[in-house]
C-alpha cells in the first residue's frame, strides 16, 4: 500500500497561515494540504478570542492531531506581547539564574496553553559569539555551552509543565556563523571537534528532553566542505551528525524552506525532497499558500519517481505520531479571569527581572 493512501504526505509539513481569521478559503487550503502542523505569526495575534478561534477551527478541520505552534522566546521574539505585558529577553532572565529561566518557560507555556497552542519553537540554543551577538543579541542565553544547556533545560521544563512541546533550534548551532558570499547563507567554519565541544553541547545535554529539534540553514564546512549547503538539506548533518553521532531519534524539523538561503540551493519542491531524504521529518514552509503547495507537490513527485523511499516517509510519520501522542484539541474558550491573572504574572515577572536596582551589568 502506498504512503499516500495510508497517511497524507501533508503530515510532513508545518504550514504558516496567510489569513488573519478563520475563513472558508483557509479551510479549503488546510483540507487540501492536511498538514501535520500549523505555525501562527504575530499578524494572527490581534485579539485573544480570534486567535483561539483560529486554532480551534484549524484543529477541528484536520483529520489528525496537529502541532499548533508559535515562535515565542520572550524579549525580541515575543508575539504574546500582543495580549500580555512584554516579557524580558532570554539573556536578561538567564542572568537571574536557572530558577528565573524556568519561570520564564512556565509563563510562556501558560500563555500559549491559554490560547490553545501546544508547541513552542523554542528554546534557542545558539552560543553567544561576536557574530551571533550582532544577529541575535538578547535572544542568546550566553557564551558558555553548559550554561546555555542549563537555561535550555529550564525553559523546556517550564514549557512542559504547562503542556507545551518544546522545539530547540538551530541545530547544529549558528553561534560561529558568518554571512557568506551567497544571499544570506550563514557559513560555519568550525571543525567537527570544535562543534562537538562547543555548539553541540546544549543539544547533547538536552538530548532526551526534546521531542522536536529544528535544523537550521547554516552551511558547515566540516560536513559539506566541497559544496556547502544548508544543514536542513544535508544528509551529512541530519543523518550523519544528528541521527548517528548525536543519537537523536525524535522529530527533526527543517527550518523554513521558503527562504533565500534555500532557494539559492534548490527549488522549493526539490528542497522538500532533499530535506526529507537528509533525515528531516517535518518541514516548515512559510506563510505563503503556494509554498506549502509546492512542497507537497514535490514530495508527491518524489514518492512517485522513487527519489523518496516509502521507508523514509513511514519513519518520519512514526516519529511525528510519537511526538503528537497525547495532544488534545483546543476548545477555543478563554477564561477572562484566567487571562487577567496571567497578565498580572507577566507584568510582575518582567518588573522583577528588569528592576534597575537588581540589574546585573
C-alpha positions, 0 to 999 in steps of 0.5 A: 500500500502506498504512503499516500493512501495510508497517511497524507504526505501533508503530515510532513509539513508545518504550514504558516497561515496567510489569513488573519481569521478563520475563513472558508478559503483557509479551510479549503487550503488546510483540507487540501494540504492536511498538514501535520502542523500549523505555525501562527505569526504575530499578524494572527495575534490581534485579539485573544478570542480570534486567535483561539478561534483560529486554532480551534477551527484549524484543529477541528478541520484536520483529520489528525492531531496537529502541532499548533505552534508559535515562535515565542522566546520572550524579549525580541521574539515575543508575539504574546506581547500582543495580549500580555505585558512584554516579557524580558529577553532570554539573556536578561532572565538567564542572568537571574539564574536557572530558577528565573529561566524556568519561570520564564518557560512556565509563563510562556507555556501558560500563555500559549496553553491559554490560547490553545497552542501546544508547541513552542519553537523554542528554546534557542540554543545558539552560543553567544559569539561576536557574530551571533551577538550582532544577529541575535543579541538578547535572544542568546542565553550566553557564551558558555555551552553548559550554561546555555544547556542549563537555561535550555533545560529550564525553559523546556521544563517550564514549557512542559509543565504547562503542556507545551512541546518544546522545539530547540533550534538551530541545530547544529548551532549558528553561534560561529556563523558568518554571512557568506558570499551567497544571499544570506547563507550563514557559513560555519567554519568550525571543525567537527571537534570544535562543534562537538565541544562547543555548539553541540553541547546544549543539544547533547545535554538536552538530548532526551528532553526534546521531542522536536529539534529544528535544523537550521540553514547554516552551511558547515564546512566540516560536513559539506566542505566541497559544496556547502549547503544548508544543514536542513538539506544535508544528509551529512548533518541530519543523518550523519551528525544528528541521527548517528553521532548525536543519537537523536531519534525524535522529530527533526524539523527543517527550518523554513524552506521558503527562504533565500538561503534555500532557494539559492540551493534548490527549488522549493519542491526539490528542497522538500525532497532533499530535506526529507531524504537528509533525515528531516521529518517535518518541514516548515514552509512559510506563510505563503499558500503556494509554498506549502503547495509546492512542497507537497507537490514535490514530495508527491513527485518524489514518492512517485519517481522513487527519489523518496523511499516509502521507508523514509516517509513511514519513519518520519510519520512514526516519529511525528505520531510519537511526538503528537501522542497525547495532544488534545484539541483546543476548545477555543474558550478563554477564561477572562479571569484566567487571562487577567491573572496571567497578565498580572504574572507577566507584568510582575515577572518582567518588573522583577527581572528588569528592576534597575536596582537588581540589574546585573551589568 
